[in-house]
Amino acid sequence: MIRRREEKNATHSLLNSTKAMVGNPIILRREELEAIAGKAAHLTVHNGTKGMMDDIVQKRD
């Protein structure tokens, strides 16, 4: 009984998270980054193309 209740709650939580991601690509991207960050030793996030280019220019100077 307890296991089924926990599974039901987990399923509802997953469904609610999925609904939020479908309506908001920023939340989806954050979830992707969290999944990657959990497996990577180092992660750099750039703020769009301009952020990436600014970072490259700083490293070259």
PQR file of N, CA, C, O and H, with PARSE charges and radii, in Angstrom:
ATOM      1  N   MET A   1       0.809  -1.190   0.000 -0.4000 1.5000
ATOM      2  CA  MET A   1       0.000   0.000   0.000 -0.0000 2.0000
ATOM      3  C   MET A   1       0.859   1.264   0.000  0.5500 1.7000
ATOM      4  O   MET A   1       0.609   2.191  -0.770 -0.5500 1.4000
ATOM      5  N   ILE A   2       1.874   1.295   0.869 -0.4000 1.5000
ATOM      6  CA  ILE A   2       2.739   2.471   0.963 -0.0000 2.0000
ATOM      7  C   ILE A   2       3.537   2.638  -0.331  0.5500 1.7000
ATOM      8  O   ILE A   2       3.684   3.751  -0.836 -0.5500 1.4000
ATOM      9  H   ILE A   2       2.077   0.541   1.494  0.4000 1.0000
ATOM     10  N   ARG A   3       4.048   1.531  -0.862 -0.4000 1.5000
ATOM     11  CA  ARG A   3       4.834   1.603  -2.099 -0.0000 2.0000
ATOM     12  C   ARG A   3       3.986   2.146  -3.243  0.5500 1.7000
ATOM     13  O   ARG A   3       4.453   2.975  -4.024 -0.5500 1.4000
ATOM     14  H   ARG A   3       3.929   0.626  -0.452  0.4000 1.0000
ATOM     15  N   ARG A   4       2.750   1.685  -3.342 -0.4000 1.5000
ATOM     16  CA  ARG A   4       1.867   2.164  -4.418 -0.0000 2.0000
ATOM     17  C   ARG A   4       1.582   3.664  -4.267  0.5500 1.7000
ATOM     18  O   ARG A   4       1.539   4.391  -5.260 -0.5500 1.4000
ATOM     19  H   ARG A   4       2.371   1.012  -2.707  0.4000 1.0000
ATOM     20  N   ARG A   5       1.392   4.116  -3.046 -0.4000 1.5000
ATOM     21  CA  ARG A   5       1.144   5.535  -2.798 -0.0000 2.0000
ATOM     22  C   ARG A   5       2.364   6.364  -3.191  0.5500 1.7000
ATOM     23  O   ARG A   5       2.227   7.431  -3.790 -0.5500 1.4000
ATOM     24  H   ARG A   5       1.427   3.526  -2.240  0.4000 1.0000
ATOM     25  N   GLU A   6       3.552   5.872  -2.854 -0.4000 1.5000
ATOM     26  CA  GLU A   6       4.787   6.586  -3.222 -0.0000 2.0000
ATOM     27  C   GLU A   6       4.959   6.620  -4.730  0.5500 1.7000
ATOM     28  O   GLU A   6       5.363   7.642  -5.285 -0.5500 1.4000
ATOM     29  H   GLU A   6       3.663   5.006  -2.368  0.4000 1.0000
ATOM     30  N   GLU A   7       4.658   5.515  -5.397 -0.4000 1.5000
ATOM     31  CA  GLU A   7       4.759   5.468  -6.864 -0.0000 2.0000
ATOM     32  C   GLU A   7       3.752   6.420  -7.505  0.5500 1.7000
ATOM     33  O   GLU A   7       4.065   7.103  -8.481 -0.5500 1.4000
ATOM     34  H   GLU A   7       4.330   4.685  -4.946  0.4000 1.0000
ATOM     35  N   LYS A   8       2.553   6.458  -6.952 -0.4000 1.5000
ATOM     36  CA  LYS A   8       1.525   7.374  -7.471 -0.0000 2.0000
ATOM     37  C   LYS A   8       1.971   8.818  -7.309  0.5500 1.7000
ATOM     38  O   LYS A   8       1.836   9.613  -8.239 -0.5500 1.4000
ATOM     39  H   LYS A   8       2.299   5.903  -6.160  0.4000 1.0000
ATOM     40  N   ASN A   9       2.501   9.167  -6.143 -0.4000 1.5000
ATOM     41  CA  ASN A   9       2.981  10.533  -5.908 -0.0000 2.0000
ATOM     42  C   ASN A   9       4.133  10.881  -6.836  0.5500 1.7000
ATOM     43  O   ASN A   9       4.197  11.997  -7.350 -0.5500 1.4000
ATOM     44  H   ASN A   9       2.611   8.520  -5.388  0.4000 1.0000
ATOM     45  N   ALA A  10       5.048   9.933  -7.058 -0.4000 1.5000
ATOM     46  CA  ALA A  10       6.171  10.176  -7.960 -0.0000 2.0000
ATOM     47  C   ALA A  10       5.677  10.391  -9.390  0.5500 1.7000
ATOM     48  O   ALA A  10       6.190  11.250 -10.107 -0.5500 1.4000
ATOM     49  H   ALA A  10       4.996   9.026  -6.640  0.4000 1.0000
ATOM     50  N   THR A  11       4.687   9.614  -9.798 -0.4000 1.5000
ATOM     51  CA  THR A  11       4.130   9.751 -11.148 -0.0000 2.0000
ATOM     52  C   THR A  11       3.453  11.109 -11.316  0.5500 1.7000
ATOM     53  O   THR A  11       3.616  11.760 -12.348 -0.5500 1.4000
ATOM     54  H   THR A  11       4.270   8.916  -9.215  0.4000 1.0000
ATOM     55  N   HIS A  12       2.701  11.535 -10.315 -0.4000 1.5000
ATOM     56  CA  HIS A  12       2.050  12.851 -10.375 -0.0000 2.0000
ATOM     57  C   HIS A  12       3.091  13.971 -10.423  0.5500 1.7000
ATOM     58  O   HIS A  12       2.917  14.948 -11.152 -0.5500 1.4000
ATOM     59  H   HIS A  12       2.568  11.006  -9.476  0.4000 1.0000
ATOM     60  N   SER A  13       4.152  13.836  -9.665 -0.4000 1.5000
ATOM     61  CA  SER A  13       5.211  14.840  -9.669 -0.0000 2.0000
ATOM     62  C   SER A  13       5.869  14.918 -11.045  0.5500 1.7000
ATOM     63  O   SER A  13       6.124  16.007 -11.558 -0.5500 1.4000
ATOM     64  H   SER A  13       4.293  13.043  -9.073  0.4000 1.0000
ATOM     65  N   LEU A  14       6.139  13.761 -11.633 -0.4000 1.5000
ATOM     66  CA  LEU A  14       6.741  13.721 -12.971 -0.0000 2.0000
ATOM     67  C   LEU A  14       5.808  14.341 -14.004  0.5500 1.7000
ATOM     68  O   LEU A  14       6.256  15.082 -14.879 -0.5500 1.4000
ATOM     69  H   LEU A  14       5.932  12.876 -11.217  0.4000 1.0000
ATOM     70  N   LEU A  15       4.525  14.046 -13.909 -0.4000 1.5000
ATOM     71  CA  LEU A  15       3.542  14.616 -14.834 -0.0000 2.0000
ATOM     72  C   LEU A  15       3.498  16.138 -14.714  0.5500 1.7000
ATOM     73  O   LEU A  15       3.476  16.840 -15.725 -0.5500 1.4000
ATOM     74  H   LEU A  15       4.161  13.445 -13.198  0.4000 1.0000
ATOM     75  N   ASN A  16       3.485  16.647 -13.486 -0.4000 1.5000
ATOM     76  CA  ASN A  16       3.458  18.100 -13.284 -0.0000 2.0000
ATOM     77  C   ASN A  16       4.724  18.756 -13.819  0.5500 1.7000
ATOM     78  O   ASN A  16       4.659  19.831 -14.417 -0.5500 1.4000
ATOM     79  H   ASN A  16       3.502  16.077 -12.665  0.4000 1.0000
ATOM     80  N   SER A  17       5.877  18.119 -13.610 -0.4000 1.5000
ATOM     81  CA  SER A  17       7.134  18.655 -14.138 -0.0000 2.0000
ATOM     82  C   SER A  17       7.106  18.682 -15.658  0.5500 1.7000
ATOM     83  O   SER A  17       7.551  19.650 -16.275 -0.5500 1.4000
ATOM     84  H   SER A  17       5.930  17.246 -13.125  0.4000 1.0000
ATOM     85  N   THR A  18       6.588  17.630 -16.253 -0.4000 1.5000
ATOM     86  CA  THR A  18       6.512  17.547 -17.717 -0.0000 2.0000
ATOM     87  C   THR A  18       5.608  18.638 -18.271  0.5500 1.7000
ATOM     88  O   THR A  18       5.940  19.278 -19.269 -0.5500 1.4000
ATOM     89  H   THR A  18       6.226  16.844 -15.751  0.4000 1.0000
ATOM     90  N   LYS A  19       4.474  18.849 -17.628 -0.4000 1.5000
ATOM     91  CA  LYS A  19       3.560  19.910 -18.082 -0.0000 2.0000
ATOM     92  C   LYS A  19       4.234  21.277 -18.013  0.5500 1.7000
ATOM     93  O   LYS A  19       4.061  22.096 -18.915 -0.5500 1.4000
ATOM     94  H   LYS A  19       4.204  18.329 -16.818  0.4000 1.0000
ATOM     95  N   ALA A  20       4.996  21.532 -16.958 -0.4000 1.5000
ATOM     96  CA  ALA A  20       5.695  22.811 -16.818 -0.0000 2.0000
ATOM     97  C   ALA A  20       6.743  22.972 -17.908  0.5500 1.7000
ATOM     98  O   ALA A  20       6.901  24.065 -18.453 -0.5500 1.4000
ATOM     99  H   ALA A  20       5.137  20.867 -16.225  0.4000 1.0000
ATOM    100  N   MET A  21       7.465  21.896 -18.237 -0.4000 1.5000
ATOM    101  CA  MET A  21       8.511  21.967 -19.260 -0.0000 2.0000
ATOM    102  C   MET A  21       7.938  22.216 -20.646  0.5500 1.7000
ATOM    103  O   MET A  21       8.525  22.949 -21.441 -0.5500 1.4000
ATOM    104  H   MET A  21       7.336  21.009 -17.794  0.4000 1.0000
ATOM    105  N   VAL A  22       6.791  21.607 -20.940 -0.4000 1.5000
ATOM    106  CA  VAL A  22       6.177  21.783 -22.256 -0.0000 2.0000
ATOM    107  C   VAL A  22       5.805  23.241 -22.476  0.5500 1.7000
ATOM    108  O   VAL A  22       5.940  23.754 -23.587 -0.5500 1.4000
ATOM    109  H   VAL A  22       6.314  21.011 -20.294  0.4000 1.0000
ATOM    110  N   GLY A  23       5.342  23.908 -21.441 -0.4000 1.5000
ATOM    111  CA  GLY A  23       4.922  25.293 -21.587 -0.0000 2.0000
ATOM    112  C   GLY A  23       6.039  26.301 -21.414  0.5500 1.7000
ATOM    113  O   GLY A  23       5.832  27.489 -21.660 -0.5500 1.4000
ATOM    114  H   GLY A  23       5.232  23.492 -20.539  0.4000 1.0000
ATOM    115  N   ASN A  24       7.224  25.859 -20.996 -0.4000 1.5000
ATOM    116  CA  ASN A  24       8.299  26.802 -20.716 -0.0000 2.0000
ATOM    117  C   ASN A  24       9.654  26.205 -21.094  0.5500 1.7000
ATOM    118  O   ASN A  24      10.200  25.394 -20.346 -0.5500 1.4000
ATOM    119  H   ASN A  24       7.392  24.894 -20.796  0.4000 1.0000
ATOM    120  N   PRO A  25      10.198  26.594 -22.239 -0.5600 1.5000
ATOM    121  CA  PRO A  25      11.478  26.019 -22.680  0.2800 2.0000
ATOM    122  C   PRO A  25      12.648  26.331 -21.748  0.5500 1.7000
ATOM    123  O   PRO A  25      13.647  25.612 -21.759 -0.5500 1.4000
ATOM    124  N   ILE A  26      12.542  27.387 -20.944 -0.4000 1.5000
ATOM    125  CA  ILE A  26      13.624  27.711 -20.006 -0.0000 2.0000
ATOM    126  C   ILE A  26      13.709  26.644 -18.918  0.5500 1.7000
ATOM    127  O   ILE A  26      14.804  26.240 -18.524 -0.5500 1.4000
ATOM    128  H   ILE A  26      11.730  27.971 -20.935  0.4000 1.0000
ATOM    129  N   ILE A  27      12.565  26.191 -18.436 -0.4000 1.5000
ATOM    130  CA  ILE A  27      12.563  25.127 -17.434 -0.0000 2.0000
ATOM    131  C   ILE A  27      13.128  23.848 -18.033  0.5500 1.7000
ATOM    132  O   ILE A  27      13.882  23.134 -17.372 -0.5500 1.4000
ATOM    133  H   ILE A  27      11.676  26.519 -18.755  0.4000 1.0000
ATOM    134  N   LEU A  28      12.773  23.553 -19.275 -0.4000 1.5000
ATOM    135  CA  LEU A  28      13.308  22.365 -19.944 -0.0000 2.0000
ATOM    136  C   LEU A  28      14.824  22.445 -20.050  0.5500 1.7000
ATOM    137  O   LEU A  28      15.516  21.464 -19.775 -0.5500 1.4000
ATOM    138  H   LEU A  28      12.161  24.133 -19.812  0.4000 1.0000
ATOM    139  N   ARG A  29      15.341  23.584 -20.440 -0.4000 1.5000
ATOM    140  CA  ARG A  29      16.794  23.761 -20.565 -0.0000 2.0000
ATOM    141  C   ARG A  29      17.479  23.605 -19.216  0.5500 1.7000
ATOM    142  O   ARG A  29      18.545  22.995 -19.131 -0.5500 1.4000
ATOM    143  H   ARG A  29      14.779  24.380 -20.664  0.4000 1.0000
ATOM    144  N   ARG A  30      16.872  24.155 -18.148 -0.4000 1.5000
ATOM    145  CA  ARG A  30      17.440  24.027 -16.809 -0.0000 2.0000
ATOM    146  C   ARG A  30      17.521  22.562 -16.386  0.5500 1.7000
ATOM    147  O   ARG A  30      18.512  22.132 -15.796 -0.5500 1.4000
ATOM    148  H   ARG A  30      16.006  24.650 -18.218  0.4000 1.0000
ATOM    149  N   GLU A  31      16.487  21.811 -16.689 -0.4000 1.5000
ATOM    150  CA  GLU A  31      16.479  20.378 -16.355 -0.0000 2.0000
ATOM    151  C   GLU A  31      17.577  19.644 -17.120  0.5500 1.7000
ATOM    152  O   GLU A  31      18.243  18.767 -16.570 -0.5500 1.4000
ATOM    153  H   GLU A  31      15.682  22.160 -17.169  0.4000 1.0000
ATOM    154  N   GLU A  32      17.763  20.006 -18.387 -0.4000 1.5000
ATOM    155  CA  GLU A  32      18.843  19.399 -19.178 -0.0000 2.0000
ATOM    156  C   GLU A  32      20.204  19.698 -18.556  0.5500 1.7000
ATOM    157  O   GLU A  32      21.042  18.807 -18.419 -0.5500 1.4000
ATOM    158  H   GLU A  32      17.222  20.719 -18.833  0.4000 1.0000
ATOM    159  N   LEU A  33      20.414  20.950 -18.185 -0.4000 1.5000
ATOM    160  CA  LEU A  33      21.695  21.343 -17.592 -0.0000 2.0000
ATOM    161  C   LEU A  33      21.934  20.651 -16.253  0.5500 1.7000
ATOM    162  O   LEU A  33      23.064  20.270 -15.946 -0.5500 1.4000
ATOM    163  H   LEU A  33      19.733  21.674 -18.296  0.4000 1.0000
ATOM    164  N   GLU A  34      20.887  20.487 -15.458 -0.4000 1.5000
ATOM    165  CA  GLU A  34      21.029  19.796 -14.178 -0.0000 2.0000
ATOM    166  C   GLU A  34      21.410  18.335 -14.396  0.5500 1.7000
ATOM    167  O   GLU A  34      22.227  17.786 -13.656 -0.5500 1.4000
ATOM    168  H   GLU A  34      19.969  20.797 -15.707  0.4000 1.0000
ATOM    169  N   ALA A  35      20.821  17.709 -15.409 -0.4000 1.5000
ATOM    170  CA  ALA A  35      21.149  16.315 -15.702 -0.0000 2.0000
ATOM    171  C   ALA A  35      22.599  16.178 -16.158  0.5500 1.7000
ATOM    172  O   ALA A  35      23.292  15.238 -15.768 -0.5500 1.4000
ATOM    173  H   ALA A  35      20.158  18.155 -16.010  0.4000 1.0000
ATOM    174  N   ILE A  36      23.053  17.113 -16.981 -0.4000 1.5000
ATOM    175  CA  ILE A  36      24.438  17.086 -17.469 -0.0000 2.0000
ATOM    176  C   ILE A  36      25.398  17.391 -16.334  0.5500 1.7000
ATOM    177  O   ILE A  36      26.428  16.730 -16.197 -0.5500 1.4000
ATOM    178  H   ILE A  36      22.490  17.876 -17.299  0.4000 1.0000
ATOM    179  N   ALA A  37      25.073  18.382 -15.523 -0.4000 1.5000
ATOM    180  CA  ALA A  37      25.961  18.802 -14.438 -0.0000 2.0000
ATOM    181  C   ALA A  37      26.170  17.685 -13.424  0.5500 1.7000
ATOM    182  O   ALA A  37      27.228  17.607 -12.798 -0.5500 1.4000
ATOM    183  H   ALA A  37      24.237  18.919 -15.635  0.4000 1.0000
ATOM    184  N   GLY A  38      25.184  16.832 -13.258 -0.4000 1.5000
ATOM    185  CA  GLY A  38      25.319  15.730 -12.324 -0.0000 2.0000
ATOM    186  C   GLY A  38      26.338  14.690 -12.773  0.5500 1.7000
ATOM    187  O   GLY A  38      26.827  13.907 -11.959 -0.5500 1.4000
ATOM    188  H   GLY A  38      24.325  16.896 -13.766  0.4000 1.0000
ATOM    189  N   LYS A  39      26.658  14.680 -14.057 -0.4000 1.5000
ATOM    190  CA  LYS A  39      27.579  13.686 -14.609 -0.0000 2.0000
ATOM    191  C   LYS A  39      28.921  14.283 -15.024  0.5500 1.7000
ATOM    192  O   LYS A  39      29.876  13.541 -15.256 -0.5500 1.4000
ATOM    193  H   LYS A  39      26.261  15.316 -14.718  0.4000 1.0000
ATOM    194  N   ALA A  40      29.011  15.592 -15.121 -0.4000 1.5000
ATOM    195  CA  ALA A  40      30.223  16.242 -15.620 -0.0000 2.0000
ATOM    196  C   ALA A  40      31.081  16.767 -14.476  0.5500 1.7000
ATOM    197  O   ALA A  40      30.574  17.150 -13.422 -0.5500 1.4000
ATOM    198  H   ALA A  40      28.235  16.195 -14.933  0.4000 1.0000
ATOM    199  N   ALA A  41      32.381  16.776 -14.707 -0.4000 1.5000
ATOM    200  CA  ALA A  41      33.302  17.335 -13.715 -0.0000 2.0000
ATOM    201  C   ALA A  41      33.341  18.861 -13.824  0.5500 1.7000
ATOM    202  O   ALA A  41      33.614  19.545 -12.838 -0.5500 1.4000
ATOM    203  H   ALA A  41      32.793  16.465 -15.563  0.4000 1.0000
ATOM    204  N   HIS A  42      33.070  19.397 -15.021 -0.4000 1.5000
ATOM    205  CA  HIS A  42      33.133  20.841 -15.249 -0.0000 2.0000
ATOM    206  C   HIS A  42      32.065  21.212 -16.270  0.5500 1.7000
ATOM    207  O   HIS A  42      31.888  20.519 -17.271 -0.5500 1.4000
ATOM    208  H   HIS A  42      32.849  18.841 -15.823  0.4000 1.0000
ATOM    209  N   LEU A  43      31.360  22.296 -16.017 -0.4000 1.5000
ATOM    210  CA  LEU A  43      30.298  22.742 -16.913 -0.0000 2.0000
ATOM    211  C   LEU A  43      30.347  24.255 -17.037  0.5500 1.7000
ATOM    212  O   LEU A  43      30.330  24.963 -16.030 -0.5500 1.4000
ATOM    213  H   LEU A  43      31.503  22.859 -15.204  0.4000 1.0000
ATOM    214  N   THR A  44      30.408  24.755 -18.263 -0.4000 1.5000
ATOM    215  CA  THR A  44      30.383  26.188 -18.521 -0.0000 2.0000
ATOM    216  C   THR A  44      29.101  26.502 -19.293  0.5500 1.7000
ATOM    217  O   THR A  44      28.820  25.880 -20.317 -0.5500 1.4000
ATOM    218  H   THR A  44      30.421  24.180 -19.081  0.4000 1.0000
ATOM    219  N   VAL A  45      28.335  27.458 -18.803 -0.4000 1.5000
ATOM    220  CA  VAL A  45      27.089  27.854 -19.450 -0.0000 2.0000
ATOM    221  C   VAL A  45      27.271  29.258 -19.996  0.5500 1.7000
ATOM    222  O   VAL A  45      27.627  30.178 -19.259 -0.5500 1.4000
ATOM    223  H   VAL A  45      28.564  27.963 -17.971  0.4000 1.0000
ATOM    224  N   HIS A  46      27.025  29.422 -21.296 -0.4000 1.5000
ATOM    225  CA  HIS A  46      27.152  30.726 -21.947 -0.0000 2.0000
ATOM    226  C   HIS A  46      25.768  31.311 -22.145  0.5500 1.7000
ATOM    227  O   HIS A  46      24.803  30.584 -22.379 -0.5500 1.4000
ATOM    228  H   HIS A  46      26.736  28.675 -21.895  0.4000 1.0000
ATOM    229  N   ASN A  47      25.678  32.616 -22.050 -0.4000 1.5000
ATOM    230  CA  ASN A  47      24.422  33.316 -22.246 -0.0000 2.0000
ATOM    231  C   ASN A  47      24.271  33.648 -23.724  0.5500 1.7000
ATOM    232  O   ASN A  47      24.528  34.776 -24.145 -0.5500 1.4000
ATOM    233  H   ASN A  47      26.462  33.207 -21.860  0.4000 1.0000
ATOM    234  N   GLY A  48      23.856  32.671 -24.498 -0.4000 1.5000
ATOM    235  CA  GLY A  48      23.661  32.867 -25.930 -0.0000 2.0000
ATOM    236  C   GLY A  48      24.982  32.997 -26.677  0.5500 1.7000
ATOM    237  O   GLY A  48      26.051  32.815 -26.095 -0.5500 1.4000
ATOM    238  H   GLY A  48      23.647  31.755 -24.155  0.4000 1.0000
ATOM    239  N   THR A  49      24.907  33.308 -27.948 -0.4000 1.5000
ATOM    240  CA  THR A  49      26.089  33.421 -28.798 -0.0000 2.0000
ATOM    241  C   THR A  49      26.993  34.562 -28.350  0.5500 1.7000
ATOM    242  O   THR A  49      28.216  34.421 -28.356 -0.5500 1.4000
ATOM    243  H   THR A  49      24.038  33.456 -28.421  0.4000 1.0000
ATOM    244  N   LYS A  50      26.405  35.688 -27.963 -0.4000 1.5000
ATOM    245  CA  LYS A  50      27.214  36.820 -27.517 -0.0000 2.0000
ATOM    246  C   LYS A  50      28.004  36.455 -26.268  0.5500 1.7000
ATOM    247  O   LYS A  50      29.188  36.779 -26.177 -0.5500 1.4000
ATOM    248  H   LYS A  50      25.411  35.802 -27.958  0.4000 1.0000
ATOM    249  N   GLY A  51      27.380  35.793 -25.314 -0.4000 1.5000
ATOM    250  CA  GLY A  51      28.083  35.369 -24.107 -0.0000 2.0000
ATOM    251  C   GLY A  51      29.227  34.426 -24.423  0.5500 1.7000
ATOM    252  O   GLY A  51      30.298  34.520 -23.823 -0.5500 1.4000
ATOM    253  H   GLY A  51      26.418  35.530 -25.389  0.4000 1.0000
ATOM    254  N   MET A  52      29.007  33.517 -25.361 -0.4000 1.5000
ATOM    255  CA  MET A  52      30.051  32.582 -25.752 -0.0000 2.0000
ATOM    256  C   MET A  52      31.209  33.321 -26.422  0.5500 1.7000
ATOM    257  O   MET A  52      32.372  33.059 -26.117 -0.5500 1.4000
ATOM    258  H   MET A  52      28.138  33.441 -25.848  0.4000 1.0000
ATOM    259  N   MET A  53      30.897  34.229 -27.323 -0.4000 1.5000
ATOM    260  CA  MET A  53      31.943  34.965 -28.029 -0.0000 2.0000
ATOM    261  C   MET A  53      32.724  35.862 -27.073  0.5500 1.7000
ATOM    262  O   MET A  53      33.945  35.964 -27.186 -0.5500 1.4000
ATOM    263  H   MET A  53      29.952  34.442 -27.571  0.4000 1.0000
ATOM    264  N   ASP A  54      32.039  36.512 -26.137 -0.4000 1.5000
ATOM    265  CA  ASP A  54      32.729  37.340 -25.145 -0.0000 2.0000
ATOM    266  C   ASP A  54      33.702  36.505 -24.329  0.5500 1.7000
ATOM    267  O   ASP A  54      34.808  36.957 -24.032 -0.5500 1.4000
ATOM    268  H   ASP A  54      31.047  36.429 -26.045  0.4000 1.0000
ATOM    269  N   ASP A  55      33.303  35.294 -23.964 -0.4000 1.5000
ATOM    270  CA  ASP A  55      34.163  34.411 -23.182 -0.0000 2.0000
ATOM    271  C   ASP A  55      35.383  33.981 -23.992  0.5500 1.7000
ATOM    272  O   ASP A  55      36.488  33.908 -23.455 -0.5500 1.4000
ATOM    273  H   ASP A  55      32.404  34.927 -24.205  0.4000 1.0000
ATOM    274  N   ILE A  56      35.194  33.698 -25.265 -0.4000 1.5000
ATOM    275  CA  ILE A  56      36.317  33.309 -26.130 -0.0000 2.0000
ATOM    276  C   ILE A  56      37.299  34.456 -26.263  0.5500 1.7000
ATOM    277  O   ILE A  56      38.510  34.249 -26.186 -0.5500 1.4000
ATOM    278  H   ILE A  56      34.296  33.757 -25.702  0.4000 1.0000
ATOM    279  N   VAL A  57      36.790  35.669 -26.463 -0.4000 1.5000
ATOM    280  CA  VAL A  57      37.646  36.846 -26.632 -0.0000 2.0000
ATOM    281  C   VAL A  57      38.444  37.086 -25.340  0.5500 1.7000
ATOM    282  O   VAL A  57      39.629  37.414 -25.404 -0.5500 1.4000
ATOM    283  H   VAL A  57      35.807  35.838 -26.526  0.4000 1.0000
ATOM    284  N   GLN A  58      37.815  36.929 -24.185 -0.4000 1.5000
ATOM    285  CA  GLN A  58      38.526  37.116 -22.909 -0.0000 2.0000
ATOM    286  C   GLN A  58      39.645  36.103 -22.770  0.5500 1.7000
ATOM    287  O   GLN A  58      40.732  36.454 -22.312 -0.5500 1.4000
ATOM    288  H   GLN A  58      36.852  36.663 -24.133  0.4000 1.0000
ATOM    289  N   LYS A  59      39.415  34.877 -23.145 -0.4000 1.5000
ATOM    290  CA  LYS A  59      40.429  33.831 -23.009 -0.0000 2.0000
ATOM    291  C   LYS A  59      41.614  34.060 -23.942  0.5500 1.7000
ATOM    292  O   LYS A  59      42.739  33.674 -23.623 -0.5500 1.4000
ATOM    293  H   LYS A  59      38.532  34.592 -23.517  0.4000 1.0000
ATOM    294  N   ARG A  60      41.373  34.678 -25.076 -0.4000 1.5000
ATOM    295  CA  ARG A  60      42.462  34.915 -26.030 -0.0000 2.0000
ATOM    296  C   ARG A  60      43.329  36.083 -25.622  0.5500 1.7000
ATOM    297  O   ARG A  60      44.510  36.123 -25.965 -0.5500 1.4000
ATOM    298  H   ARG A  60      40.459  34.992 -25.335  0.4000 1.0000
ATOM    299  N   ASP A  61      42.763  37.047 -24.890 -0.4000 1.5000
ATOM    300  CA  ASP A  61      43.523  38.251 -24.496 -0.0000 2.0000
ATOM    301  C   ASP A  61      44.565  37.954 -23.463  0.5500 1.7000
ATOM    302  O   ASP A  61      45.282  38.858 -23.032 -0.5500 1.4000
ATOM    303  H   ASP A  61      41.803  37.015 -24.611  0.4000 1.0000
TER
END
